[in-house]
Amino acid sequence: QGPDPATSGLPDNEGAELSALLRILDPPATLTVSDQTVFDDRTLRIEDSQVSGLTHWIAVSANANGELGELLGTNFQTPDATGAISIRLLRALSDQEQVFVGLYYDLPSDFFFGFDGTDTSPDLPVFVDDAPLRQLIRVTLP
């Protein structure tokens, strides 16, 4: 795989500069996910996601007292992907557990989710109206 044209030529501190640029550009993005009853305690349903013209990740993280906790699962999305998807999680969820579902850019475009919570990490969060596009949902088990 050759260099990614979206990030090639950026200086060594490309993560911070890319983060600032993406916040300015603020491409149209949507995420549709709701509280849900999960019949398979390791699979979440995402109704829809879209980041205008860009590949992106949907990531599910544990809720650690209102902050992002452990990464529970991801799903890679192409720019033209629409409609519902399921994300298989790394561990079972508990009844009434809350999890974060968010969108992240696939930059650099390496098909590996690498966000580590810093402004210089790869795969930065998608921002809409100056806030990460992320929702906290509650899961119930039957």
Secondary structure as a PSIPRED ss2 file (coil, helix, strand):
# PSIPRED VFORMAT (PSIPRED V4.0)

   1 Q C   1.000  0.000  0.000
   2 G C   1.000  0.000  0.000
   3 P C   1.000  0.000  0.000
   4 D C   1.000  0.000  0.000
   5 P C   1.000  0.000  0.000
   6 A C   1.000  0.000  0.000
   7 T C   1.000  0.000  0.000
   8 S C   1.000  0.000  0.000
   9 G C   1.000  0.000  0.000
  10 L C   1.000  0.000  0.000
  11 P C   1.000  0.000  0.000
  12 D C   1.000  0.000  0.000
  13 N C   1.000  0.000  0.000
  14 E H   0.000  1.000  0.000
  15 G H   0.000  1.000  0.000
  16 A H   0.000  1.000  0.000
  17 E H   0.000  1.000  0.000
  18 L H   0.000  1.000  0.000
  19 S H   0.000  1.000  0.000
  20 A H   0.000  1.000  0.000
  21 L H   0.000  1.000  0.000
  22 L H   0.000  1.000  0.000
  23 R H   0.000  1.000  0.000
  24 I H   0.000  1.000  0.000
  25 L H   0.000  1.000  0.000
  26 D C   1.000  0.000  0.000
  27 P C   1.000  0.000  0.000
  28 P C   1.000  0.000  0.000
  29 A E   0.000  0.000  1.000
  30 T E   0.000  0.000  1.000
  31 L E   0.000  0.000  1.000
  32 T E   0.000  0.000  1.000
  33 V C   1.000  0.000  0.000
  34 S C   1.000  0.000  0.000
  35 D C   1.000  0.000  0.000
  36 Q E   0.000  0.000  1.000
  37 T E   0.000  0.000  1.000
  38 V C   1.000  0.000  0.000
  39 F C   1.000  0.000  0.000
  40 D C   1.000  0.000  0.000
  41 D C   1.000  0.000  0.000
  42 R C   1.000  0.000  0.000
  43 T E   0.000  0.000  1.000
  44 L E   0.000  0.000  1.000
  45 R E   0.000  0.000  1.000
  46 I E   0.000  0.000  1.000
  47 E C   1.000  0.000  0.000
  48 D E   0.000  0.000  1.000
  49 S E   0.000  0.000  1.000
  50 Q E   0.000  0.000  1.000
  51 V E   0.000  0.000  1.000
  52 S C   1.000  0.000  0.000
  53 G C   1.000  0.000  0.000
  54 L C   1.000  0.000  0.000
  55 T C   1.000  0.000  0.000
  56 H E   0.000  0.000  1.000
  57 W E   0.000  0.000  1.000
  58 I E   0.000  0.000  1.000
  59 A E   0.000  0.000  1.000
  60 V E   0.000  0.000  1.000
  61 S E   0.000  0.000  1.000
  62 A E   0.000  0.000  1.000
  63 N E   0.000  0.000  1.000
  64 A E   0.000  0.000  1.000
  65 N C   1.000  0.000  0.000
  66 G C   1.000  0.000  0.000
  67 E E   0.000  0.000  1.000
  68 L E   0.000  0.000  1.000
  69 G E   0.000  0.000  1.000
  70 E E   0.000  0.000  1.000
  71 L E   0.000  0.000  1.000
  72 L E   0.000  0.000  1.000
  73 G E   0.000  0.000  1.000
  74 T E   0.000  0.000  1.000
  75 N E   0.000  0.000  1.000
  76 F E   0.000  0.000  1.000
  77 Q E   0.000  0.000  1.000
  78 T C   1.000  0.000  0.000
  79 P C   1.000  0.000  0.000
  80 D C   1.000  0.000  0.000
  81 A C   1.000  0.000  0.000
  82 T C   1.000  0.000  0.000
  83 G C   1.000  0.000  0.000
  84 A C   1.000  0.000  0.000
  85 I E   0.000  0.000  1.000
  86 S E   0.000  0.000  1.000
  87 I E   0.000  0.000  1.000
  88 R E   0.000  0.000  1.000
  89 L C   1.000  0.000  0.000
  90 L C   1.000  0.000  0.000
  91 R C   1.000  0.000  0.000
  92 A C   1.000  0.000  0.000
  93 L C   1.000  0.000  0.000
  94 S C   1.000  0.000  0.000
  95 D C   1.000  0.000  0.000
  96 Q C   1.000  0.000  0.000
  97 E E   0.000  0.000  1.000
  98 Q E   0.000  0.000  1.000
  99 V E   0.000  0.000  1.000
 100 F E   0.000  0.000  1.000
 101 V E   0.000  0.000  1.000
 102 G E   0.000  0.000  1.000
 103 L E   0.000  0.000  1.000
 104 Y E   0.000  0.000  1.000
 105 Y E   0.000  0.000  1.000
 106 D C   1.000  0.000  0.000
 107 L C   1.000  0.000  0.000
 108 P C   1.000  0.000  0.000
 109 S C   1.000  0.000  0.000
 110 D C   1.000  0.000  0.000
 111 F C   1.000  0.000  0.000
 112 F C   1.000  0.000  0.000
 113 F C   1.000  0.000  0.000
 114 G C   1.000  0.000  0.000
 115 F C   1.000  0.000  0.000
 116 D C   1.000  0.000  0.000
 117 G C   1.000  0.000  0.000
 118 T C   1.000  0.000  0.000
 119 D C   1.000  0.000  0.000
 120 T C   1.000  0.000  0.000
 121 S C   1.000  0.000  0.000
 122 P C   1.000  0.000  0.000
 123 D C   1.000  0.000  0.000
 124 L C   1.000  0.000  0.000
 125 P E   0.000  0.000  1.000
 126 V C   1.000  0.000  0.000
 127 F E   0.000  0.000  1.000
 128 V E   0.000  0.000  1.000
 129 D C   1.000  0.000  0.000
 130 D C   1.000  0.000  0.000
 131 A E   0.000  0.000  1.000
 132 P E   0.000  0.000  1.000
 133 L C   1.000  0.000  0.000
 134 R E   0.000  0.000  1.000
 135 Q E   0.000  0.000  1.000
 136 L E   0.000  0.000  1.000
 137 I E   0.000  0.000  1.000
 138 R E   0.000  0.000  1.000
 139 V E   0.000  0.000  1.000
 140 T E   0.000  0.000  1.000
 141 L C   1.000  0.000  0.000
 142 P C   1.000  0.000  0.000
